Amino acid sequence: MKKKNILLSLIAVFILAPFFGFSQAQDGALSSLLTKYFAVKNALVAGDAAGAGKAAADFVSAAKVLDQKSLTATEQKAYNAVQAKLLADAGALAGTKDLARQRTTFQSFSDNMIALSKATKPAAPVYVAYCPMKKASWLSNEKVIKNPYYGSTMLSCGQVTDTIK
């Protein structure tokens, strides 16, 4: 039953992802990265190290082929400021099947995605959630707290601290 719920959640993320992406001008560019970030987050929530690794590898692939010419000057500047860090973090997430290490790396990955999201203003609201136990934030496309740092152990630990729109 748990696997079925996880699978349905991931399918919903991919189906609904266009509604939670970045502005229309960069549909397929930065919105693709945000969608892939959400897939990493959701896999960590589910405690799925293999899924998190695959989603992180997908993020790396998308980031490497991102068409920066489709971005505005402001978006290019914001992306260039975090690109190397995002690639390094996603690469580290993809390179291990150790869930604890993935969750540790996810903190830096999230900090950089938050910076990028704030600078580029997504088309639909994106929520910044904070876990006081981990002292770490993450992005979510919903207000409901689903903690990627502790998963089922402390699924609802945290609070929304900001809305990026």
GROMACS elastic network, one bead per residue, 0.5 to 0.9 nm:
[ bonds ]
;  ai    aj funct       b0    kb
    1     4     6  0.50474   500
    1     5     6  0.63001   500
    1     6     6  0.86938   500
    2     5     6  0.51545   500
    2     6     6  0.62287   500
    2     7     6  0.85976   500
    2    46     6  0.88632   500
    3     6     6  0.50229   500
    3     7     6  0.60386   500
    3     8     6  0.85183   500
    3    46     6  0.88642   500
    4     7     6  0.50797   500
    4     8     6  0.61136   500
    4     9     6  0.85436   500
    5     8     6  0.50783   500
    5     9     6  0.60646   500
    5    10     6  0.86149   500
    6     9     6  0.50537   500
    6    10     6  0.62130   500
    6    11     6  0.86133   500
    6    42     6  0.84307   500
    6    43     6  0.81925   500
    6    46     6  0.66297   500
    7    10     6  0.51790   500
    7    11     6  0.61742   500
    7    12     6  0.85748   500
    8    11     6  0.50822   500
    8    12     6  0.60950   500
    8    13     6  0.86248   500
    9    12     6  0.50743   500
    9    13     6  0.62457   500
    9    14     6  0.88353   500
    9    42     6  0.80407   500
   10    13     6  0.50401   500
   10    14     6  0.64338   500
   10    15     6  0.87019   500
   10    39     6  0.69918   500
   10    42     6  0.72125   500
   10    43     6  0.81749   500
   11    14     6  0.52430   500
   11    15     6  0.61817   500
   11    16     6  0.85135   500
   12    15     6  0.50645   500
   12    16     6  0.58395   500
   12    17     6  0.80326   500
   13    16     6  0.52437   500
   13    17     6  0.55018   500
   13    35     6  0.77332   500
   13    38     6  0.76165   500
   13    39     6  0.73219   500
   13    42     6  0.86966   500
   13   141     6  0.89718   500
   14    17     6  0.51102   500
   14    18     6  0.79818   500
   14    35     6  0.73644   500
   14    36     6  0.89646   500
   14    39     6  0.82103   500
   15    18     6  0.73474   500
   15    19     6  0.87239   500
   16    19     6  0.55731   500
   16    20     6  0.69414   500
   17    20     6  0.51908   500
   17    21     6  0.62433   500
   17    31     6  0.82205   500
   17    32     6  0.85133   500
   17    34     6  0.85113   500
   17    35     6  0.57988   500
   17    38     6  0.87534   500
   17   141     6  0.86919   500
   18    21     6  0.53450   500
   18    22     6  0.84773   500
   18    27     6  0.79526   500
   18    28     6  0.88583   500
   18    31     6  0.74825   500
   18    32     6  0.86008   500
   18    35     6  0.80658   500
   19    22     6  0.87654   500
   19   123     6  0.80434   500
   19   124     6  0.66392   500
   20    31     6  0.78936   500
   20    34     6  0.83824   500
   20    35     6  0.79222   500
   20   122     6  0.75466   500
   20   123     6  0.69606   500
   20   124     6  0.50789   500
   20   125     6  0.70223   500
   20   126     6  0.72440   500
   20   141     6  0.63450   500
   21    24     6  0.82279   500
   21    26     6  0.89374   500
   21    27     6  0.72278   500
   21    28     6  0.87214   500
   21    30     6  0.76617   500
   21    32     6  0.73572   500
   21    33     6  0.87598   500
   21    34     6  0.64886   500
   21    35     6  0.69169   500
   21   122     6  0.59600   500
   21   123     6  0.61104   500
   21   124     6  0.64526   500
   21   125     6  0.87834   500
   21   126     6  0.86186   500
   22    25     6  0.81307   500
   22    26     6  0.66569   500
   22    27     6  0.66152   500
   22    28     6  0.88726   500
   22    29     6  0.85270   500
   22    30     6  0.62691   500
   22    32     6  0.85294   500
   22    34     6  0.77368   500
   22   117     6  0.81113   500
   22   120     6  0.75100   500
   22   121     6  0.66846   500
   22   124     6  0.69993   500
   23    26     6  0.59610   500
   23    27     6  0.66307   500
   23    30     6  0.86370   500
   23    31     6  0.77337   500
   23   120     6  0.81593   500
   23   121     6  0.70898   500
   23   122     6  0.52701   500
   23   124     6  0.78116   500
   24    27     6  0.51049   500
   24    28     6  0.88804   500
   24    31     6  0.88339   500
   24   122     6  0.88840   500
   24   123     6  0.69034   500
   25    28     6  0.89457   500
   25    29     6  0.88179   500
   25    70     6  0.74770   500
   25    71     6  0.75182   500
   25    72     6  0.86200   500
   26    29     6  0.51045   500
   26    30     6  0.60336   500
   26    31     6  0.67945   500
   26    70     6  0.62787   500
   26    71     6  0.62187   500
   26    72     6  0.87091   500
   27    30     6  0.68865   500
   27    31     6  0.56136   500
   27    32     6  0.73989   500
   28    31     6  0.56063   500
   28    32     6  0.51752   500
   28    33     6  0.83994   500
   28    66     6  0.84193   500
   28    67     6  0.89609   500
   29    32     6  0.54892   500
   29    33     6  0.70292   500
   29    62     6  0.82621   500
   29    63     6  0.85000   500
   29    65     6  0.89070   500
   29    66     6  0.56605   500
   29    67     6  0.64121   500
   29    68     6  0.77814   500
   29    70     6  0.74635   500
   29    71     6  0.78700   500
   30    33     6  0.51513   500
   30    34     6  0.64467   500
   30    35     6  0.87332   500
   30    63     6  0.85833   500
   30    66     6  0.76694   500
   30    71     6  0.83851   500
   30    75     6  0.89074   500
   30    79     6  0.86672   500
   30   120     6  0.86970   500
   30   122     6  0.89746   500
   31    34     6  0.50620   500
   31    35     6  0.61451   500
   31    36     6  0.86040   500
   31   122     6  0.79649   500
   32    35     6  0.51062   500
   32    36     6  0.62322   500
   32    37     6  0.85775   500
   32    59     6  0.82201   500
   32    62     6  0.70772   500
   32    63     6  0.86159   500
   32    66     6  0.87699   500
   33    36     6  0.50992   500
   33    37     6  0.60573   500
   33    38     6  0.86309   500
   33    59     6  0.61054   500
   33    60     6  0.88143   500
   33    62     6  0.66488   500
   33    63     6  0.67786   500
   33    66     6  0.87518   500
   33   113     6  0.89236   500
   34    38     6  0.62210   500
   34    39     6  0.86774   500
   34    59     6  0.87394   500
   34   113     6  0.78259   500
   34   117     6  0.83956   500
   35    38     6  0.51647   500
   35    39     6  0.64224   500
   35    40     6  0.89390   500
   35    59     6  0.86955   500
   36    40     6  0.64494   500
   36    41     6  0.87089   500
   36    55     6  0.61772   500
   36    56     6  0.72309   500
   36    58     6  0.67804   500
   36    59     6  0.53563   500
   36    62     6  0.83471   500
   37    40     6  0.51503   500
   37    41     6  0.62532   500
   37    42     6  0.86320   500
   37    55     6  0.75755   500
   37    56     6  0.74113   500
   37    59     6  0.68563   500
   37    90     6  0.89984   500
   37   109     6  0.87164   500
   37   110     6  0.83508   500
   37   113     6  0.80134   500
   37   139     6  0.84378   500
   38    42     6  0.59859   500
   38    43     6  0.85040   500
   38    55     6  0.87768   500
   38   139     6  0.76165   500
   38   140     6  0.68862   500
   38   141     6  0.77224   500
   39    42     6  0.51221   500
   39    43     6  0.61557   500
   39    44     6  0.86487   500
   39    51     6  0.82825   500
   39    52     6  0.72758   500
   39    55     6  0.57912   500
   39    56     6  0.81267   500
   40    43     6  0.52264   500
   40    44     6  0.63031   500
   40    45     6  0.86910   500
   40    51     6  0.73608   500
   40    53     6  0.75224   500
   40    54     6  0.81398   500
   40    55     6  0.51806   500
   40    56     6  0.59660   500
   40    59     6  0.85755   500
   40    93     6  0.88165   500
   40   106     6  0.85813   500
   40   148     6  0.89429   500
   41    44     6  0.51798   500
   41    45     6  0.62125   500
   41    46     6  0.87037   500
   41    52     6  0.73822   500
   41    55     6  0.89305   500
   41   106     6  0.80900   500
   41   138     6  0.81170   500
   41   139     6  0.81940   500
   41   140     6  0.81641   500
   41   147     6  0.85567   500
   41   148     6  0.58030   500
   41   149     6  0.89478   500
   42    46     6  0.62447   500
   42    47     6  0.86229   500
   42    48     6  0.86094   500
   42    51     6  0.88922   500
   42    52     6  0.78865   500
   42   146     6  0.82518   500
   42   147     6  0.89811   500
   42   148     6  0.69975   500
   43    46     6  0.50305   500
   43    47     6  0.61600   500
   43    48     6  0.50453   500
   43    49     6  0.69558   500
   43    50     6  0.82389   500
   43    51     6  0.55161   500
   43    53     6  0.86702   500
   43    55     6  0.79831   500
   43   148     6  0.79137   500
   44    48     6  0.57895   500
   44    49     6  0.67053   500
   44    51     6  0.80464   500
   44    52     6  0.60443   500
   44    99     6  0.75519   500
   44   102     6  0.79489   500
   44   103     6  0.69920   500
   44   106     6  0.88761   500
   44   147     6  0.83133   500
   44   149     6  0.71008   500
   44   150     6  0.82564   500
   44   151     6  0.65806   500
   45    48     6  0.76547   500
   45   146     6  0.63437   500
   45   147     6  0.58652   500
   45   149     6  0.71948   500
   45   150     6  0.72197   500
   45   152     6  0.70538   500
   45   155     6  0.73927   500
   46    49     6  0.86557   500
   46   148     6  0.77732   500
   46   151     6  0.59904   500
   46   152     6  0.70970   500
   47    51     6  0.87400   500
   47    52     6  0.85033   500
   47    99     6  0.70611   500
   47   148     6  0.80825   500
   47   150     6  0.83799   500
   47   151     6  0.59546   500
   47   152     6  0.75459   500
   48    51     6  0.52410   500
   48    52     6  0.61464   500
   48    53     6  0.86174   500
   48    99     6  0.75378   500
   49    52     6  0.50353   500
   49    53     6  0.60963   500
   49    54     6  0.86312   500
   49    93     6  0.89700   500
   49    96     6  0.81463   500
   49    97     6  0.53126   500
   49    98     6  0.65411   500
   49    99     6  0.51195   500
   49   100     6  0.88977   500
   49   102     6  0.74793   500
   50    53     6  0.50760   500
   50    54     6  0.62295   500
   50    55     6  0.86039   500
   50    94     6  0.85002   500
   50    96     6  0.85893   500
   50    97     6  0.59709   500
   50    98     6  0.88615   500
   50    99     6  0.86423   500
   51    54     6  0.51146   500
   51    55     6  0.60432   500
   51    56     6  0.84375   500
   52    55     6  0.51021   500
   52    56     6  0.59909   500
   52    57     6  0.85114   500
   52    93     6  0.71901   500
   52    94     6  0.71493   500
   52    97     6  0.83612   500
   52    99     6  0.85021   500
   52   102     6  0.78243   500
   53    56     6  0.50939   500
   53    57     6  0.61475   500
   53    58     6  0.86111   500
   53    90     6  0.83706   500
   53    91     6  0.86610   500
   53    92     6  0.87244   500
   53    93     6  0.56534   500
   53    95     6  0.68472   500
   53    96     6  0.68927   500
   53    97     6  0.67027   500
   53   102     6  0.81528   500
   54    57     6  0.50266   500
   54    58     6  0.61923   500
   54    59     6  0.86155   500
   54    93     6  0.88443   500
   54    94     6  0.62619   500
   55    59     6  0.62131   500
   55    60     6  0.87693   500
   55    90     6  0.87578   500
   55    93     6  0.89498   500
   55    94     6  0.76156   500
   56    60     6  0.63297   500
   56    61     6  0.87111   500
   56    89     6  0.86065   500
   56    91     6  0.68003   500
   56    92     6  0.84553   500
   56    93     6  0.59901   500
   56    94     6  0.51225   500
   56    95     6  0.88602   500
   57    60     6  0.50716   500
   57    61     6  0.63130   500
   57    62     6  0.86937   500
   57    90     6  0.67336   500
   57    91     6  0.66150   500
   57    93     6  0.79259   500
   57    94     6  0.52134   500
   57    95     6  0.83279   500
   58    61     6  0.50838   500
   58    62     6  0.61798   500
   58    63     6  0.85486   500
   58    90     6  0.88914   500
   58    94     6  0.87924   500
   59    62     6  0.51365   500
   59    63     6  0.60292   500
   59    64     6  0.85601   500
   59    86     6  0.89281   500
   59    87     6  0.81224   500
   59    90     6  0.67298   500
   59    91     6  0.87190   500
   60    63     6  0.51015   500
   60    64     6  0.61341   500
   60    65     6  0.88180   500
   60    86     6  0.81877   500
   60    87     6  0.58386   500
   60    88     6  0.87251   500
   60    90     6  0.61566   500
   60    91     6  0.66150   500
   60    94     6  0.86780   500
   61    64     6  0.52700   500
   61    65     6  0.65880   500
   61    66     6  0.87143   500
   62    65     6  0.53945   500
   62    66     6  0.59734   500
   63    66     6  0.51271   500
   63    67     6  0.88591   500
   63    83     6  0.78482   500
   63    86     6  0.84750   500
   63    87     6  0.72884   500
   64    67     6  0.88303   500
   64    87     6  0.83223   500
   65    68     6  0.88490   500
   66    69     6  0.88384   500
   66    70     6  0.88316   500
   67    70     6  0.58032   500
   67    71     6  0.75724   500
   68    71     6  0.52772   500
   68    72     6  0.83162   500
   68    75     6  0.85819   500
   68    76     6  0.63544   500
   68    79     6  0.86442   500
   69    72     6  0.77037   500
   69    73     6  0.89915   500
   69    76     6  0.82131   500
   70    76     6  0.89547   500
   71    74     6  0.78797   500
   71    75     6  0.55935   500
   71    76     6  0.57786   500
   72    75     6  0.50997   500
   72    76     6  0.60811   500
   72    77     6  0.85659   500
   73    76     6  0.50743   500
   73    77     6  0.61648   500
   73    78     6  0.86655   500
   74    77     6  0.51617   500
   74    78     6  0.62562   500
   74    79     6  0.86095   500
   74   119     6  0.77492   500
   74   120     6  0.74815   500
   75    78     6  0.50851   500
   75    79     6  0.59958   500
   75    80     6  0.84045   500
   75   116     6  0.82603   500
   75   119     6  0.70505   500
   75   120     6  0.55840   500
   76    79     6  0.50981   500
   76    80     6  0.58903   500
   76    81     6  0.84667   500
   77    80     6  0.51990   500
   77    81     6  0.62173   500
   78    81     6  0.52603   500
   78    82     6  0.68681   500
   78    83     6  0.86035   500
   78   115     6  0.79077   500
   78   116     6  0.58615   500
   78   117     6  0.88598   500
   78   119     6  0.60804   500
   78   120     6  0.72162   500
   79    82     6  0.55023   500
   79    83     6  0.55977   500
   79   116     6  0.62695   500
   79   119     6  0.87054   500
   79   120     6  0.86197   500
   80    83     6  0.51219   500
   80    84     6  0.76760   500
   81    84     6  0.77647   500
   81    85     6  0.84071   500
   81   116     6  0.84747   500
   82    85     6  0.52944   500
   82    86     6  0.59969   500
   82    87     6  0.85705   500
   82   112     6  0.60478   500
   82   113     6  0.80218   500
   82   115     6  0.80000   500
   82   116     6  0.71736   500
   83    86     6  0.51751   500
   83    87     6  0.61541   500
   83    88     6  0.85743   500
   83   112     6  0.86192   500
   84    87     6  0.51544   500
   84    88     6  0.60873   500
   84    89     6  0.85829   500
   85    88     6  0.50582   500
   85    89     6  0.60394   500
   85    90     6  0.84209   500
   85   108     6  0.82370   500
   85   109     6  0.75191   500
   85   112     6  0.71952   500
   86    89     6  0.51905   500
   86    90     6  0.59283   500
   86    91     6  0.82350   500
   86   108     6  0.83484   500
   86   109     6  0.59141   500
   86   110     6  0.87996   500
   86   112     6  0.65319   500
   86   113     6  0.75195   500
   87    90     6  0.52008   500
   87    91     6  0.58040   500
   87    92     6  0.84405   500
   87   109     6  0.88229   500
   88    91     6  0.50564   500
   88    92     6  0.61270   500
   88    93     6  0.86221   500
   88   109     6  0.86257   500
   89    92     6  0.50744   500
   89    93     6  0.61683   500
   89    94     6  0.85660   500
   89   105     6  0.62364   500
   89   106     6  0.72795   500
   89   108     6  0.69316   500
   89   109     6  0.54447   500
   90    94     6  0.60615   500
   90    95     6  0.84285   500
   90   105     6  0.82813   500
   90   106     6  0.82039   500
   90   109     6  0.69263   500
   91    94     6  0.50442   500
   91    95     6  0.59475   500
   91    96     6  0.89341   500
   92    96     6  0.66526   500
   92   101     6  0.88283   500
   92   102     6  0.76346   500
   92   105     6  0.71785   500
   93    96     6  0.59090   500
   93    97     6  0.79897   500
   93    98     6  0.88806   500
   93   101     6  0.77522   500
   93   102     6  0.51328   500
   93   103     6  0.83197   500
   93   105     6  0.65459   500
   93   106     6  0.73699   500
   94    97     6  0.76310   500
   94   102     6  0.82493   500
   96    99     6  0.79363   500
   96   101     6  0.74525   500
   96   102     6  0.70351   500
   97   100     6  0.89196   500
   97   101     6  0.81766   500
   97   102     6  0.75206   500
   98   101     6  0.54091   500
   98   102     6  0.62358   500
   98   103     6  0.87384   500
   99   103     6  0.61167   500
   99   104     6  0.86210   500
  100   103     6  0.51646   500
  100   104     6  0.62934   500
  100   105     6  0.87516   500
  100   149     6  0.84207   500
  101   104     6  0.50461   500
  101   105     6  0.61936   500
  101   106     6  0.84608   500
  102   105     6  0.51499   500
  102   106     6  0.59698   500
  102   107     6  0.89571   500
  103   107     6  0.68822   500
  103   148     6  0.71062   500
  103   149     6  0.54304   500
  103   150     6  0.81505   500
  104   107     6  0.57385   500
  104   108     6  0.78351   500
  104   149     6  0.76838   500
  105   108     6  0.57245   500
  105   109     6  0.64104   500
  105   110     6  0.87215   500
  106   110     6  0.58458   500
  106   111     6  0.84666   500
  106   138     6  0.83391   500
  106   148     6  0.84672   500
  106   149     6  0.80394   500
  107   110     6  0.51871   500
  107   111     6  0.62602   500
  107   112     6  0.88232   500
  107   136     6  0.61213   500
  107   137     6  0.69155   500
  107   138     6  0.73158   500
  107   149     6  0.83255   500
  108   111     6  0.50323   500
  108   112     6  0.63463   500
  108   113     6  0.86400   500
  108   136     6  0.88806   500
  109   112     6  0.54161   500
  109   113     6  0.62912   500
  109   114     6  0.86715   500
  109   138     6  0.87002   500
  110   114     6  0.59477   500
  110   115     6  0.85114   500
  110   136     6  0.85602   500
  110   137     6  0.67273   500
  110   138     6  0.51329   500
  110   139     6  0.67749   500
  111   114     6  0.51507   500
  111   115     6  0.63242   500
  111   116     6  0.87631   500
  111   136     6  0.83600   500
  111   137     6  0.69777   500
  111   138     6  0.71552   500
  111   139     6  0.89039   500
  112   115     6  0.50629   500
  112   116     6  0.62217   500
  112   117     6  0.85679   500
  113   117     6  0.59770   500
  113   118     6  0.85035   500
  113   138     6  0.83586   500
  113   139     6  0.76952   500
  114   117     6  0.50591   500
  114   118     6  0.60858   500
  114   119     6  0.85645   500
  114   128     6  0.74136   500
  114   137     6  0.85172   500
  114   138     6  0.73288   500
  114   139     6  0.66713   500
  114   164     6  0.88633   500
  115   118     6  0.52750   500
  115   119     6  0.62646   500
  115   120     6  0.86999   500
  116   119     6  0.52101   500
  116   120     6  0.61232   500
  116   121     6  0.84168   500
  117   120     6  0.52264   500
  117   121     6  0.57003   500
  117   122     6  0.64380   500
  117   126     6  0.81653   500
  117   164     6  0.71433   500
  117   165     6  0.87730   500
  118   121     6  0.55457   500
  118   122     6  0.79957   500
  118   164     6  0.61392   500
  118   165     6  0.80614   500
  121   124     6  0.85816   500
  121   125     6  0.86666   500
  121   126     6  0.89953   500
  121   164     6  0.65281   500
  121   165     6  0.54321   500
  122   125     6  0.65745   500
  122   126     6  0.70356   500
  122   164     6  0.69986   500
  122   165     6  0.55630   500
  123   126     6  0.87829   500
  123   165     6  0.64823   500
  124   141     6  0.84827   500
  124   164     6  0.83257   500
  124   165     6  0.61234   500
  125   141     6  0.71027   500
  125   142     6  0.84847   500
  125   163     6  0.62576   500
  125   164     6  0.55486   500
  126   139     6  0.66375   500
  126   140     6  0.59095   500
  126   141     6  0.50689   500
  126   142     6  0.72387   500
  126   143     6  0.86326   500
  126   162     6  0.85103   500
  126   163     6  0.57707   500
  126   164     6  0.51290   500
  126   165     6  0.65683   500
  127   138     6  0.82392   500
  127   139     6  0.55797   500
  127   140     6  0.50845   500
  127   141     6  0.60802   500
  127   142     6  0.65960   500
  127   143     6  0.64245   500
  127   160     6  0.64183   500
  127   161     6  0.76342   500
  127   162     6  0.59205   500
  127   164     6  0.61638   500
  127   165     6  0.88204   500
  128   137     6  0.65713   500
  128   138     6  0.57142   500
  128   140     6  0.64143   500
  128   141     6  0.89521   500
  128   143     6  0.88094   500
  128   159     6  0.84882   500
  128   160     6  0.56892   500
  128   161     6  0.57473   500
  128   162     6  0.50350   500
  128   163     6  0.60783   500
  128   164     6  0.74426   500
  129   136     6  0.84789   500
  129   137     6  0.54001   500
  129   138     6  0.53734   500
  129   139     6  0.61385   500
  129   140     6  0.70516   500
  129   143     6  0.82150   500
  129   145     6  0.72617   500
  129   147     6  0.85433   500
  129   158     6  0.65670   500
  129   159     6  0.53683   500
  129   161     6  0.56012   500
  129   162     6  0.71666   500
  129   163     6  0.89485   500
  130   134     6  0.84856   500
  130   135     6  0.70646   500
  130   136     6  0.57318   500
  130   138     6  0.65358   500
  130   139     6  0.89329   500
  130   147     6  0.87156   500
  130   157     6  0.85275   500
  130   158     6  0.52454   500
  130   159     6  0.54497   500
  130   160     6  0.62504   500
  130   161     6  0.64446   500
  131   134     6  0.55095   500
  131   135     6  0.55472   500
  131   136     6  0.54755   500
  131   137     6  0.61790   500
  131   138     6  0.84601   500
  131   147     6  0.73652   500
  131   149     6  0.80443   500
  131   157     6  0.61346   500
  131   159     6  0.68266   500
  132   136     6  0.69762   500
  132   137     6  0.87856   500
  132   157     6  0.77864   500
  132   158     6  0.63355   500
  132   159     6  0.85137   500
  133   136     6  0.80301   500
  133   157     6  0.78872   500
  133   158     6  0.81745   500
  134   137     6  0.84919   500
  134   149     6  0.72568   500
  134   150     6  0.86587   500
  136   149     6  0.84104   500
  137   158     6  0.88803   500
  137   161     6  0.88479   500
  138   147     6  0.85149   500
  138   148     6  0.80611   500
  139   142     6  0.89110   500
  140   143     6  0.71466   500
  140   144     6  0.84769   500
  140   145     6  0.82857   500
  140   146     6  0.85650   500
  141   144     6  0.89393   500
  142   145     6  0.78117   500
  143   159     6  0.85493   500
  143   160     6  0.66589   500
  144   156     6  0.80194   500
  144   159     6  0.85626   500
  144   160     6  0.83222   500
  145   155     6  0.72490   500
  145   156     6  0.51614   500
  145   157     6  0.70232   500
  145   158     6  0.63926   500
  145   159     6  0.65717   500
  145   160     6  0.75072   500
  146   151     6  0.72314   500
  146   152     6  0.86466   500
  146   154     6  0.85594   500
  146   155     6  0.51887   500
  146   156     6  0.54539   500
  146   157     6  0.75925   500
  146   158     6  0.81935   500
  147   150     6  0.58688   500
  147   151     6  0.55109   500
  147   152     6  0.80755   500
  147   154     6  0.68864   500
  147   156     6  0.60537   500
  147   157     6  0.62390   500
  147   158     6  0.70056   500
  148   151     6  0.52169   500
  148   152     6  0.88441   500
  148   155     6  0.77013   500
  149   154     6  0.84892   500
  149   155     6  0.86875   500
  150   153     6  0.55404   500
  150   154     6  0.53757   500
  150   155     6  0.64658   500
  150   157     6  0.82740   500
  151   154     6  0.59651   500
  151   155     6  0.50233   500
  151   156     6  0.85786   500
  152   156     6  0.84534   500
  154   157     6  0.53840   500
  154   158     6  0.89442   500
  155   158     6  0.85959   500
  156   159     6  0.83709   500
  160   163     6  0.77478   500
